[in-house]
Amino acid sequence: MGTAKIEFKLGGIYFSGEGDEAWVASQLDKILDKAPELLGTAPPDDDPENKLPREDNGGGDAEVGSLAKYLQTKNAATNQMKRFLATAEWLNLRGQSRPATSDVTKALKDNHQSKLSNPADCLNKNVKKGNCEKAGKQFFVTSEGRKSLE
């Protein structure tokens, strides 16, 4: 048997699995058997676009609104360094824990936000302040960076 991958969302239930076909099918069957019970306990899914799976890194709620709203609530619309940091954290809240600089610029562009004049410089300045740490070609927002956004 080959490798299988499945991803689906049913109400407030999200399932993603990858592996041997038999194992994935077995896990899916288990979820589907429990679905009626789980749907009764899962919170209502009012806006599926804003409820995406995310890695639990100790920060925040799984509901993430638009980037524009997030930048506004973090008061990061005008300062480029803070906008870079807030966008990286927004990506993190949406499940992308180690973005690259290009992911931040793409998120800004895709969400119709002002572009950064020098994204690499914004990252380097955030690293220097301790708000981010580089990890190869990617980076992550540190707990100090999250605190600075509060």
Secondary structure, DSSP 4 states (H G I P E B T S, - for coil): --EEEEEEEETTEEEEEEEEHHHHHHHHHHHHHHHHHHHHHSPP-S-GGGB------S-S-SB---HHHHHHHTT-SS-HHHHHHHHHHHHHHTT-SS--HHHHHHHHHHTT-PPPS-HHHHHHHHHHHTSEEEETTEEEE-HHHHHHH-
